[in-house]
């Protein structure tokens, strides 16, 4: 499909809508579509996305700003129609051979009403691309803009339900506002939220990204981190059994064991085999991840730090420890700590950890984690964001079906 995205500006211009346009364009291109971004300001930001600069559609173009100053007073100046005509011609050329046009905010804000008017005319032409109006802000319901809006065209274009277009807003709140403004049923308007890119937000290492992709951890919650070598005194079998019990309440729960086999005891290989057999017995192959199966040797410190930032809790069921560095790392990372009640760990964590016996019933450990995490609003929101608001999930769940329906 040939898709165009339209806004006053595009990356690298900094702004919320500009960021959304950039993410949308890259996601669509990654899905195999031919994508172009049309903007008044910006430049090429993704080699797979064509960038077309149309200065007249910029909200800050000198002529556009001069027209807006008159329009804000309720006057349609003589230069308005010539600007509309010039913008129509520029749009027609830029939209050649386009199947779908997604216009962000330009039909709900009055920053360039010549562009809004031109887009209305172009979209009414035979053979025009299907138009999706994507609204982040609504001028007519924003008090600070009220003095700049007036009855009649071109201002009424911002509160009219254009025929044949798809209306999209970014929240349920905006949907109620737009439905009231346009006098249309709520069902006439689609809600597609904005998202977040955890890779750039956390600045994950390339190796971290690969491991998270391989293990599908972004869809898991809670993610329990066990940053230890694979050796019997770490009591990893209790972690596996507790994970199995926890999944009765949290079906997407996952465990990540980051370390390699202990280097000084040949029996560790046999212990690892036992752990993998137990994992299979508990049907946890997709939930319990031994990174030693994917990486030779130790992971770099930067990658371990990435997993602390990703995870929801530290689980440390060791039978014995001399110190307990993961407690300190979890403290710096702000992770809830669930650990064995042994002196070195209690000395470090004090009252800031949830304790259990190294020989505890796995059901009891799972109940402890479920109770504490369920009452932790930080975990609840983290999990919801990770599972529902990454750009990839938003594209798959909402944007791809929207494009298919509009093609």
KEKE-3310 file (N, C-alpha, C; in steps of 0.2 Angstrom, whole numbers, plus 5000, padded with zeros to 4 digits):
npx = (5004:5002:5006:5004:5009:5004:5008:5011:5025:5039:5050:5067:5061:5056:5043:5027:5017:5025:5034:5025:5021:5034:5036:5025:5027:5039:5035:5025:5032:5041:5032:5031:5025:5024:5030:5028:5032:5025:5028:5030:5041:5056:5066:5073:5072:5072:5078:5070:5058:5051:5054:5045:5046:5035:5035:5024:5014:5018:5016:5022:5027:5031:5021:5009:5008:5005:4993:4986:4986:4976:4965:4963:4957:4944:4944:4944:4957:4963:4973:4971:4963:4972:4983:4977:4974:4988:4992:4984:4989:5002:4999:4992:5002:5011:5004:5002:4998:4995:4988:4982:4980:4985:4981:4988:4982:4980:4967:4960:4966:4969:4980:4985:4975:4973:4979:4971:4959:4963:4966:4953:4947:4955:4953:4941:4941:4940:4947:4955:4966:4961:4956:4962:4958:4968:4967:4974:4973:4960:4954:4942:4937:4945:4949:4958:4960:4948:4945:4951:4943:4930:4913:4908:4916:4934:4934:4924:4927:4934:4926:4917:4910:4918:4913:4916:4928:4939:4939:4950:4955:4966:4962:4950:4944:4946:4938:4925:4924:4926:4915:4904:4907:4906:4894:4891:4889:4898:4903:4907:4920:4936:4947:4964:4978:4993:5010:5025:5042:5052:5065:5072:5069:5074:5087:5093:5106:5112:5114:5105:5093:5091:5090:5079:5070:5071:5066:5053:5050:5043:5030:5027:5022:5022:5039:5052:5068:5082:5098:5110:5123:5122:5121:5120:5118:5111:5098:5088:5078:5068:5064:5059:5048:5040:5037:5029:5018:5014:5010:4997:4989:4995:4996:5005:5017:5035:5052:5069:5085:5100:5114:5129:5134:5140:5158:5167:5164:5161:5149:5139:5134:5126:5117:5111:5105:5095:5088:5083:5075:5066:5060:5053:5045:5036:5031:5036:5043:5042:5042:5052:5067:5084:5097:5110:5108:5108:5118:5136:5146:5149:5137:5139:5141:5133:5122:5116:5112:5102:5093:5089:5082:5072:5065:5052:5053:5065:5070:5077:5082:5092:5101:5112:5123:5137:5137:5128:5126:5116:5105:5109:5110:5096:5091:5096:5089:5076:5068:5056:5060:5061:5067:5077:5077:5090:5105:5115:5108:5097:5103:5108:5096:5086:5072:5066:5063:5054:5053:5056:5058:5072:5068:5055:5037:5033:5021:5018:5028:5024:5012:5015:5023:5013:5003:5011:5015:5003:4998:5005:5006:5015:5021:5009:5006:5018:5018:5006:5009:5020:5014:5004:5006:5017:5025:5025:5015:5004:5004:5001:4989:4980:4983:4987:4975:4967:4973:4971:4957:4954:4960)
npy = (4994:5012:5025:5041:5052:5067:5083:5098:5099:5088:5075:5080:5089:5094:5088:5082:5078:5077:5067:5056:5055:5052:5039:5032:5032:5025:5012:5008:5008:4997:4987:4984:4993:5007:5022:5039:5055:5070:5087:5103:5108:5099:5084:5071:5056:5043:5030:5021:5029:5040:5058:5073:5089:5103:5119:5128:5122:5123:5128:5139:5146:5161:5168:5161:5163:5177:5177:5170:5179:5188:5180:5176:5187:5186:5190:5185:5186:5194:5187:5174:5164:5163:5157:5145:5139:5137:5129:5118:5113:5110:5099:5090:5086:5080:5070:5061:5045:5039:5029:5030:5043:5051:5063:5073:5082:5093:5096:5099:5109:5127:5131:5132:5137:5138:5127:5117:5120:5118:5104:5099:5101:5094:5081:5079:5076:5066:5050:5053:5049:5038:5047:5049:5057:5062:5066:5075:5086:5098:5112:5119:5116:5120:5132:5142:5145:5150:5163:5165:5159:5158:5159:5151:5147:5148:5142:5133:5122:5114:5109:5101:5086:5078:5071:5054:5052:5044:5046:5048:5048:5051:5047:5041:5052:5062:5057:5058:5072:5075:5069:5075:5088:5086:5081:5067:5049:5041:5029:5032:5037:5032:5026:5027:5025:5034:5029:5021:5019:5007:5003:5014:5023:5016:5015:5003:4990:4983:4969:4966:4970:4960:4949:4951:4952:4938:4931:4936:4945:4957:4956:4950:4948:4948:4952:4942:4944:4935:4936:4927:4915:4898:4887:4875:4880:4892:4889:4888:4880:4882:4894:4891:4883:4892:4901:4894:4892:4905:4909:4904:4915:4926:4924:4927:4928:4929:4922:4927:4920:4926:4922:4912:4895:4890:4892:4883:4870:4855:4848:4857:4857:4845:4849:4860:4853:4846:4857:4861:4850:4851:4863:4859:4849:4857:4864:4877:4882:4893:4903:4903:4908:4904:4913:4908:4898:4905:4913:4913:4912:4926:4939:4956:4970:4981:4975:4967:4977:4983:4973:4974:4986:4983:4973:4968:4963:4958:4941:4931:4916:4910:4898:4900:4914:4925:4938:4947:4955:4958:4963:4976:4981:4979:4988:5001:5001:5002:4991:4979:4967:4950:4938:4925:4921:4924:4927:4936:4942:4948:4957:4966:4971:4973:4980:4982:4972:4957:4942:4925:4907:4898:4885:4885:4883:4882:4888:4896:4906:4911:4916:4926:4935:4938:4945:4956:4962:4964:4974:4985:5000:5005:4994:4988:4998:4999:4986:4987:4997:4991:4980:4985:4997:4999:5004:4994:4985:4994:4997:4984:4980:4991:5000:4993:4986:4997:5002:4992:4992:5004:5003)
npz = (5000:4996:5006:5013:5025:5033:5040:5049:5052:5053:5060:5061:5069:5085:5094:5100:5091:5080:5083:5084:5071:5065:5071:5067:5053:5051:5056:5048:5036:5039:5039:5026:5018:5006:5010:5013:5020:5021:5024:5031:5037:5042:5039:5029:5039:5040:5031:5024:5022:5012:5011:5009:5006:5008:5009:5010:5018:5031:5048:5052:5041:5034:5026:5029:5042:5042:5035:5045:5056:5051:5049:5062:5068:5062:5049:5032:5022:5007:5001:5004:4996:4984:4991:4995:4983:4978:4987:4985:4973:4976:4985:4977:4968:4977:4982:4972:4965:4978:4990:5003:5014:5028:5039:5051:5064:5056:5052:5063:5070:5069:5063:5050:5040:5026:5022:5027:5020:5007:5008:5010:4998:4989:4994:4990:4976:4962:4963:4973:4987:5000:5015:5031:5045:5058:5074:5087:5094:5097:5091:5092:5105:5114:5126:5125:5112:5108:5105:5093:5083:5072:5066:5051:5035:5034:5046:5051:5045:5054:5062:5056:5050:5038:5023:5019:5025:5037:5054:5067:5084:5099:5111:5123:5129:5120:5110:5114:5115:5101:5095:5101:5096:5082:5081:5079:5081:5094:5089:5076:5077:5078:5091:5093:5103:5107:5108:5115:5114:5120:5118:5114:5124:5136:5131:5127:5125:5110:5111:5122:5116:5106:5114:5122:5111:5107:5117:5119:5129:5132:5132:5143:5161:5178:5176:5182:5189:5190:5194:5193:5194:5187:5198:5212:5225:5223:5222:5211:5207:5216:5212:5199:5202:5210:5200:5192:5200:5202:5189:5189:5193:5187:5171:5162:5168:5169:5170:5172:5171:5172:5172:5168:5168:5184:5187:5193:5197:5191:5192:5190:5177:5177:5186:5179:5168:5176:5180:5167:5164:5174:5171:5159:5163:5171:5161:5156:5146:5138:5147:5157:5156:5153:5150:5148:5139:5127:5126:5126:5140:5151:5152:5147:5159:5156:5149:5159:5167:5159:5160:5173:5172:5164:5171:5183:5197:5209:5211:5223:5228:5235:5244:5251:5253:5252:5252:5242:5230:5220:5228:5231:5218:5214:5223:5218:5206:5209:5211:5217:5230:5232:5242:5249:5266:5273:5283:5276:5266:5272:5281:5271:5264:5274:5281:5268:5259:5254:5262:5262:5267:5262:5260:5257:5253:5236:5232:5243:5241:5229:5232:5240:5231:5222:5230:5235:5223:5216:5224:5221:5214:5205:5198:5192:5183:5175:5169:5162:5153:5146:5140:5132:5126:5118:5103:5093:5097:5097:5083:5078:5084:5081:5071:5059:5056:5054:5042:5033:5032:5026:5014)
capx = (5000:5006:5003:5007:5007:5004:5008:5015:5032:5041:5056:5069:5058:5054:5036:5023:5014:5030:5037:5021:5022:5040:5035:5020:5030:5044:5032:5022:5038:5044:5027:5031:5021:5028:5028:5031:5030:5024:5028:5033:5048:5059:5070:5073:5073:5072:5080:5064:5053:5052:5052:5043:5045:5031:5035:5017:5010:5021:5012:5027:5029:5029:5014:5004:5007:5002:4986:4983:4984:4970:4960:4961:4952:4938:4944:4947:4961:4963:4978:4969:4962:4978:4987:4973:4976:4995:4993:4981:4993:5007:4997:4991:5008:5014:5000:5001:4999:4994:4981:4979:4983:4984:4983:4988:4980:4979:4960:4957:4969:4968:4987:4986:4968:4973:4980:4964:4954:4965:4965:4946:4946:4959:4950:4934:4942:4939:4953:4959:4967:4957:4958:4961:4960:4970:4966:4978:4971:4954:4954:4935:4935:4951:4947:4963:4959:4941:4944:4953:4939:4924:4908:4908:4922:4936:4935:4919:4930:4937:4920:4913:4912:4919:4911:4920:4934:4940:4940:4954:4958:4971:4960:4942:4942:4945:4933:4919:4924:4925:4908:4900:4909:4904:4887:4891:4890:4905:4906:4910:4926:4941:4952:4971:4982:5000:5014:5032:5048:5056:5072:5076:5068:5079:5094:5095:5111:5110:5113:5099:5087:5091:5088:5072:5066:5071:5062:5047:5049:5039:5023:5027:5021:5028:5046:5056:5075:5087:5104:5115:5126:5118:5124:5114:5116:5106:5091:5084:5072:5062:5061:5055:5041:5036:5035:5024:5012:5012:5006:4990:4986:4998:4998:5011:5023:5041:5058:5075:5091:5105:5121:5131:5135:5146:5164:5172:5161:5158:5142:5134:5131:5121:5112:5108:5101:5090:5083:5079:5070:5060:5056:5049:5039:5031:5028:5038:5049:5041:5041:5058:5073:5091:5101:5115:5106:5108:5125:5142:5150:5145:5134:5142:5137:5128:5116:5113:5109:5096:5088:5086:5077:5066:5061:5047:5055:5071:5069:5083:5080:5098:5102:5118:5127:5142:5135:5122:5126:5109:5101:5111:5108:5089:5089:5097:5085:5069:5064:5054:5064:5059:5073:5078:5078:5096:5108:5118:5103:5093:5108:5108:5089:5083:5064:5064:5063:5050:5057:5054:5063:5074:5064:5047:5032:5033:5014:5018:5032:5020:5006:5019:5024:5006:5000:5014:5015:4996:4996:5011:5004:5021:5021:5003:5006:5023:5015:5001:5012:5024:5010:4998:5007:5023:5023:5024:5009:4999:5003:4998:4982:4975:4985:4987:4968:4964:4975:4967:4950:4954:4963)
capy = (5000:5018:5029:5047:5056:5074:5087:5104:5098:5081:5074:5080:5094:5091:5089:5076:5075:5075:5061:5051:5054:5048:5032:5029:5031:5019:5006:5006:5005:4991:4982:4983:4999:5012:5027:5046:5060:5077:5091:5110:5108:5093:5082:5063:5053:5035:5028:5018:5033:5046:5064:5078:5096:5108:5124:5131:5118:5124:5133:5144:5149:5169:5170:5157:5167:5183:5175:5168:5185:5191:5175:5176:5193:5185:5192:5181:5191:5193:5182:5167:5160:5161:5152:5139:5136:5135:5123:5112:5111:5106:5093:5085:5083:5076:5064:5056:5037:5037:5025:5032:5049:5052:5070:5073:5088:5099:5097:5100:5115:5132:5134:5134:5135:5137:5119:5113:5121:5114:5097:5097:5102:5089:5075:5078:5075:5059:5046:5055:5044:5038:5052:5048:5063:5059:5072:5075:5092:5101:5119:5122:5114:5123:5139:5147:5146:5152:5170:5165:5155:5162:5156:5151:5145:5141:5139:5128:5115:5111:5106:5097:5079:5078:5065:5049:5051:5041:5050:5045:5052:5047:5045:5041:5059:5066:5054:5061:5079:5076:5066:5081:5094:5085:5079:5061:5044:5039:5023:5035:5039:5027:5028:5024:5029:5035:5024:5022:5015:5006:5003:5021:5026:5013:5015:4996:4988:4979:4962:4966:4970:4954:4944:4953:4949:4931:4928:4939:4947:4963:4954:4946:4952:4951:4949:4941:4943:4930:4937:4923:4909:4892:4882:4872:4884:4897:4887:4890:4876:4885:4900:4889:4881:4898:4904:4890:4893:4912:4909:4903:4922:4930:4919:4930:4929:4926:4922:4927:4919:4929:4920:4906:4889:4891:4890:4879:4864:4851:4846:4862:4855:4841:4853:4863:4848:4845:4863:4861:4845:4853:4868:4855:4846:4862:4868:4884:4883:4900:4908:4903:4909:4904:4916:4904:4894:4910:4917:4910:4916:4931:4945:4963:4973:4985:4971:4965:4983:4983:4968:4977:4991:4979:4968:4970:4962:4953:4935:4928:4911:4907:4894:4903:4919:4928:4945:4948:4961:4959:4967:4983:4983:4980:4995:5006:5000:5003:4984:4976:4962:4944:4935:4920:4924:4922:4933:4941:4946:4952:4962:4971:4973:4976:4980:4984:4966:4952:4936:4918:4902:4894:4878:4887:4880:4887:4891:4902:4911:4914:4920:4932:4939:4940:4950:4962:4965:4967:4981:4990:5003:5006:4987:4988:5003:4997:4980:4989:5001:4987:4975:4988:5004:4999:5006:4988:4983:4998:4996:4977:4980:4996:5004:4989:4985:5003:5003:4987:4994:5010:5002)
capz = (5000:4996:5011:5014:5031:5032:5046:5048:5053:5054:5063:5068:5073:5091:5096:5102:5085:5075:5086:5082:5064:5064:5073:5062:5046:5051:5058:5041:5031:5042:5038:5019:5014:5003:5014:5012:5024:5018:5029:5029:5040:5044:5034:5029:5046:5040:5024:5021:5022:5008:5014:5004:5009:5005:5014:5011:5023:5037:5052:5053:5035:5035:5022:5032:5049:5040:5034:5051:5060:5049:5051:5070:5069:5059:5042:5027:5018:4999:4999:5007:4990:4981:4995:4995:4976:4978:4992:4982:4967:4979:4988:4971:4965:4982:4983:4966:4966:4985:4992:5009:5016:5035:5040:5058:5067:5051:5051:5069:5072:5064:5062:5043:5037:5019:5021:5029:5015:5001:5009:5009:4990:4986:4996:4986:4969:4960:4963:4979:4992:5006:5019:5038:5049:5065:5079:5093:5098:5094:5092:5094:5112:5118:5128:5124:5105:5106:5102:5086:5079:5070:5062:5044:5032:5034:5053:5052:5042:5059:5066:5051:5048:5031:5020:5016:5029:5043:5060:5073:5090:5102:5118:5124:5131:5114:5106:5117:5113:5094:5094:5102:5091:5075:5081:5076:5086:5096:5085:5070:5078:5081:5096:5093:5107:5106:5111:5118:5111:5126:5116:5114:5131:5140:5128:5128:5121:5105:5113:5126:5111:5103:5119:5123:5105:5106:5123:5119:5136:5132:5133:5150:5167:5180:5174:5188:5187:5195:5191:5197:5190:5188:5203:5216:5231:5221:5223:5205:5206:5219:5207:5194:5205:5212:5194:5189:5204:5201:5183:5190:5194:5182:5166:5157:5172:5166:5174:5168:5174:5168:5173:5165:5173:5189:5183:5197:5199:5185:5194:5188:5171:5178:5189:5173:5165:5180:5179:5161:5164:5178:5167:5154:5167:5173:5155:5157:5141:5135:5152:5161:5151:5155:5145:5146:5133:5121:5126:5129:5145:5155:5149:5149:5164:5153:5147:5165:5170:5155:5162:5179:5170:5161:5176:5188:5203:5210:5215:5225:5233:5237:5251:5255:5250:5256:5252:5239:5226:5217:5232:5230:5211:5214:5226:5214:5200:5211:5210:5223:5231:5235:5243:5254:5273:5276:5286:5272:5262:5277:5283:5266:5262:5280:5280:5262:5255:5256:5263:5263:5268:5256:5259:5257:5248:5231:5232:5247:5238:5223:5235:5243:5226:5219:5235:5235:5216:5215:5228:5219:5208:5200:5194:5188:5177:5171:5166:5157:5147:5142:5137:5128:5124:5114:5096:5089:5099:5094:5076:5076:5086:5079:5065:5053:5054:5051:5035:5029:5031:5022:5007)
cpx = (5004:5002:5007:5004:5009:5004:5012:5022:5033:5048:5062:5066:5055:5047:5032:5020:5020:5033:5032:5021:5028:5039:5030:5023:5034:5040:5028:5027:5040:5039:5027:5027:5026:5025:5031:5028:5030:5023:5031:5040:5050:5064:5070:5075:5074:5073:5074:5058:5055:5050:5051:5042:5041:5031:5028:5013:5013:5017:5016:5029:5026:5022:5008:5003:5004:4995:4982:4981:4978:4964:4958:4957:4945:4938:4947:4951:4961:4968:4976:4968:4968:4982:4983:4975:4983:4996:4990:4985:4999:5005:4995:4997:5011:5011:4999:5003:4999:4988:4978:4983:4981:4986:4982:4987:4978:4972:4956:4960:4969:4975:4989:4979:4968:4975:4974:4960:4956:4965:4958:4945:4949:4956:4944:4935:4941:4946:4958:4960:4962:4960:4957:4963:4962:4971:4970:4975:4965:4953:4948:4934:4941:4950:4952:4963:4952:4941:4947:4949:4932:4919:4909:4915:4927:4936:4930:4922:4933:4932:4915:4915:4912:4917:4916:4927:4934:4942:4944:4956:4962:4969:4952:4940:4941:4940:4926:4918:4923:4918:4903:4901:4906:4897:4886:4891:4897:4908:4909:4917:4930:4946:4959:4976:4989:5004:5021:5036:5052:5063:5075:5075:5073:5086:5097:5101:5109:5109:5106:5093:5086:5088:5081:5067:5065:5066:5055:5045:5044:5032:5022:5026:5019:5034:5050:5063:5079:5094:5110:5118:5122:5123:5119:5113:5112:5099:5086:5078:5066:5059:5057:5048:5037:5033:5029:5017:5010:5008:4999:4986:4989:5000:5004:5017:5029:5047:5064:5081:5097:5112:5123:5132:5141:5152:5168:5169:5158:5151:5137:5131:5125:5115:5108:5103:5095:5085:5079:5074:5064:5056:5051:5043:5034:5029:5030:5043:5048:5041:5048:5064:5080:5095:5108:5114:5107:5114:5130:5145:5146:5143:5138:5138:5132:5121:5113:5109:5102:5091:5085:5081:5071:5062:5057:5049:5062:5069:5075:5082:5086:5098:5107:5121:5132:5141:5129:5121:5119:5104:5102:5109:5100:5087:5090:5092:5078:5065:5062:5058:5061:5065:5072:5079:5084:5100:5111:5113:5098:5097:5108:5101:5085:5075:5062:5064:5057:5053:5053:5059:5065:5071:5057:5043:5032:5026:5014:5022:5028:5015:5009:5020:5018:5003:5004:5014:5008:4994:5001:5008:5009:5021:5015:5003:5012:5021:5010:5004:5016:5020:5005:5001:5014:5021:5021:5017:5003:4998:4999:4991:4977:4977:4984:4980:4965:4966:4971:4960:4949:4957:4958)
cpy = (5006:5023:5035:5050:5063:5078:5093:5103:5090:5081:5077:5086:5091:5093:5083:5073:5073:5069:5055:5050:5050:5040:5028:5027:5025:5013:5004:5004:4999:4985:4981:4988:5004:5019:5034:5050:5067:5082:5098:5111:5101:5091:5074:5061:5046:5034:5024:5022:5039:5052:5069:5084:5100:5114:5128:5128:5119:5129:5139:5148:5157:5171:5167:5161:5174:5182:5174:5174:5188:5187:5175:5182:5192:5188:5187:5186:5189:5188:5175:5162:5158:5156:5145:5135:5134:5129:5117:5109:5107:5099:5088:5082:5078:5070:5059:5049:5035:5034:5028:5038:5050:5059:5071:5081:5094:5100:5098:5106:5120:5135:5136:5132:5135:5130:5115:5114:5117:5107:5095:5097:5096:5082:5073:5076:5067:5056:5049:5049:5044:5042:5049:5054:5061:5066:5070:5080:5095:5108:5122:5120:5116:5130:5144:5149:5150:5159:5170:5161:5159:5157:5156:5148:5150:5138:5133:5121:5111:5108:5103:5090:5078:5071:5060:5048:5047:5045:5046:5050:5048:5045:5045:5048:5063:5063:5057:5068:5079:5074:5072:5087:5093:5082:5072:5056:5043:5033:5026:5036:5033:5030:5024:5028:5030:5030:5026:5017:5013:5005:5009:5024:5023:5014:5008:4994:4984:4972:4961:4966:4963:4948:4945:4950:4942:4928:4931:4942:4953:4962:4950:4951:4948:4948:4948:4940:4939:4931:4934:4918:4903:4887:4881:4877:4890:4895:4889:4886:4879:4891:4897:4886:4887:4901:4900:4891:4901:4913:4907:4910:4926:4925:4921:4931:4926:4926:4922:4926:4921:4926:4913:4900:4891:4888:4885:4872:4860:4849:4851:4860:4850:4844:4857:4859:4847:4851:4863:4856:4847:4858:4864:4852:4851:4866:4875:4886:4890:4905:4908:4903:4909:4907:4913:4899:4899:4913:4913:4914:4921:4937:4951:4966:4978:4981:4969:4971:4984:4979:4970:4982:4988:4976:4971:4969:4957:4947:4932:4923:4907:4903:4897:4908:4922:4935:4946:4955:4963:4963:4974:4985:4984:4987:5001:5007:5001:4997:4982:4969:4956:4940:4930:4924:4921:4928:4938:4946:4950:4958:4968:4975:4976:4975:4981:4978:4962:4946:4930:4913:4899:4888:4879:4883:4885:4891:4897:4908:4915:4918:4927:4937:4942:4946:4956:4966:4968:4973:4986:4993:5004:5000:4987:4992:5001:4991:4982:4993:4996:4982:4978:4994:5004:5001:5000:4985:4987:4997:4989:4977:4984:4999:4999:4987:4991:5004:4998:4989:5000:5009:5000)
cpz = (5000:5001:5012:5021:5031:5039:5044:5048:5054:5058:5058:5072:5079:5093:5097:5095:5080:5077:5083:5075:5062:5065:5068:5055:5046:5052:5051:5036:5033:5040:5030:5015:5011:5006:5013:5017:5021:5024:5027:5032:5042:5038:5034:5036:5046:5033:5021:5020:5017:5011:5008:5008:5005:5010:5015:5016:5030:5041:5053:5047:5036:5032:5026:5039:5047:5039:5041:5056:5058:5051:5058:5072:5066:5052:5037:5022:5011:4997:5001:5001:4986:4984:4995:4988:4975:4982:4989:4976:4970:4982:4982:4969:4971:4983:4977:4968:4974:4986:4998:5011:5024:5037:5048:5060:5062:5050:5057:5073:5067:5063:5055:5040:5030:5017:5022:5023:5009:5002:5008:5002:4987:4987:4992:4979:4968:4960:4969:4983:4997:5012:5027:5042:5056:5069:5085:5098:5094:5096:5095:5102:5117:5120:5125:5116:5103:5103:5095:5081:5078:5066:5055:5042:5033:5041:5054:5049:5048:5064:5062:5050:5041:5028:5018:5020:5035:5049:5065:5078:5094:5109:5118:5125:5124:5109:5108:5115:5105:5092:5095:5097:5084:5075:5077:5082:5088:5091:5078:5071:5081:5086:5095:5097:5104:5110:5114:5115:5117:5124:5116:5121:5136:5138:5129:5123:5116:5107:5118:5121:5108:5108:5121:5117:5105:5112:5123:5126:5137:5133:5140:5156:5172:5177:5180:5186:5193:5192:5194:5192:5192:5192:5209:5222:5229:5221:5217:5204:5210:5215:5202:5196:5207:5205:5191:5193:5203:5194:5183:5191:5189:5176:5162:5161:5168:5171:5170:5172:5170:5167:5169:5170:5178:5186:5187:5199:5193:5186:5191:5181:5172:5182:5184:5169:5169:5180:5173:5161:5168:5174:5162:5157:5169:5167:5155:5152:5138:5141:5157:5156:5155:5149:5143:5140:5126:5121:5129:5134:5148:5150:5151:5155:5162:5151:5154:5168:5166:5158:5169:5177:5167:5166:5181:5195:5203:5214:5216:5230:5236:5244:5255:5250:5255:5257:5249:5235:5223:5221:5231:5223:5211:5217:5222:5208:5203:5211:5217:5224:5235:5236:5249:5261:5276:5278:5281:5268:5267:5280:5278:5265:5268:5279:5273:5257:5258:5256:5264:5264:5262:5254:5258:5252:5243:5230:5237:5244:5233:5226:5237:5237:5223:5224:5235:5228:5215:5218:5226:5213:5202:5195:5189:5182:5172:5166:5160:5151:5143:5138:5132:5124:5120:5107:5092:5091:5096:5087:5074:5078:5083:5072:5059:5051:5051:5044:5031:5027:5027:5015:5002)
residu = (UNK:UNK:UNK:UNK:UNK:UNK:UNK:UNK:UNK:UNK:UNK:UNK:UNK:UNK:UNK:UNK:UNK:UNK:UNK:UNK:UNK:UNK:UNK:UNK:UNK:UNK:UNK:UNK:UNK:UNK:UNK:UNK:UNK:UNK:UNK:UNK:UNK:UNK:UNK:UNK:UNK:UNK:UNK:UNK:UNK:UNK:UNK:UNK:UNK:UNK:UNK:UNK:UNK:UNK:UNK:UNK:UNK:UNK:UNK:UNK:UNK:UNK:UNK:UNK:UNK:UNK:UNK:UNK:UNK:UNK:UNK:UNK:UNK:UNK:UNK:UNK:UNK:UNK:UNK:UNK:UNK:UNK:UNK:UNK:UNK:UNK:UNK:UNK:UNK:UNK:UNK:UNK:UNK:UNK:UNK:UNK:UNK:UNK:UNK:UNK:UNK:UNK:UNK:UNK:UNK:UNK:UNK:UNK:UNK:UNK:UNK:UNK:UNK:UNK:UNK:UNK:UNK:UNK:UNK:UNK:UNK:UNK:UNK:UNK:UNK:UNK:UNK:UNK:UNK:UNK:UNK:UNK:UNK:UNK:UNK:UNK:UNK:UNK:UNK:UNK:UNK:UNK:UNK:UNK:UNK:UNK:UNK:UNK:UNK:UNK:UNK:UNK:UNK:UNK:UNK:UNK:UNK:UNK:UNK:UNK:UNK:UNK:UNK:UNK:UNK:UNK:UNK:UNK:UNK:UNK:UNK:UNK:UNK:UNK:UNK:UNK:UNK:UNK:UNK:UNK:UNK:UNK:UNK:UNK:UNK:UNK:UNK:UNK:UNK:UNK:UNK:UNK:UNK:UNK:UNK:UNK:UNK:UNK:UNK:UNK:UNK:UNK:UNK:UNK:UNK:UNK:UNK:UNK:UNK:UNK:UNK:UNK:UNK:UNK:UNK:UNK:UNK:UNK:UNK:UNK:UNK:UNK:UNK:UNK:UNK:UNK:UNK:UNK:UNK:UNK:UNK:UNK:UNK:UNK:UNK:UNK:UNK:UNK:UNK:UNK:UNK:UNK:UNK:UNK:UNK:UNK:UNK:UNK:UNK:UNK:UNK:UNK:UNK:UNK:UNK:UNK:UNK:UNK:UNK:UNK:UNK:UNK:UNK:UNK:UNK:UNK:UNK:UNK:UNK:UNK:UNK:UNK:UNK:UNK:UNK:UNK:UNK:UNK:UNK:UNK:UNK:UNK:UNK:UNK:UNK:UNK:UNK:UNK:UNK:UNK:UNK:UNK:UNK:UNK:UNK:UNK:UNK:UNK:UNK:UNK:UNK:UNK:UNK:UNK:UNK:UNK:UNK:UNK:UNK:UNK:UNK:UNK:UNK:UNK:UNK:UNK:UNK:UNK:UNK:UNK:UNK:UNK:UNK:UNK:UNK:UNK:UNK:UNK:UNK:UNK:UNK:UNK:UNK:UNK:UNK:UNK:UNK:UNK:UNK:UNK:UNK:UNK:UNK:UNK:UNK:UNK:UNK:UNK:UNK:UNK:UNK:UNK:UNK:UNK:UNK:UNK:UNK:UNK:UNK:UNK:UNK:UNK:UNK:UNK:UNK:UNK:UNK:UNK:UNK:UNK:UNK:UNK:UNK:UNK:UNK:UNK:UNK:UNK:UNK:UNK:UNK:UNK:UNK:UNK:UNK:UNK:UNK:UNK:UNK:UNK:UNK:UNK:UNK:UNK:UNK:UNK:UNK:UNK:UNK:UNK:UNK:UNK:UNK:UNK:UNK:UNK:UNK)
# end
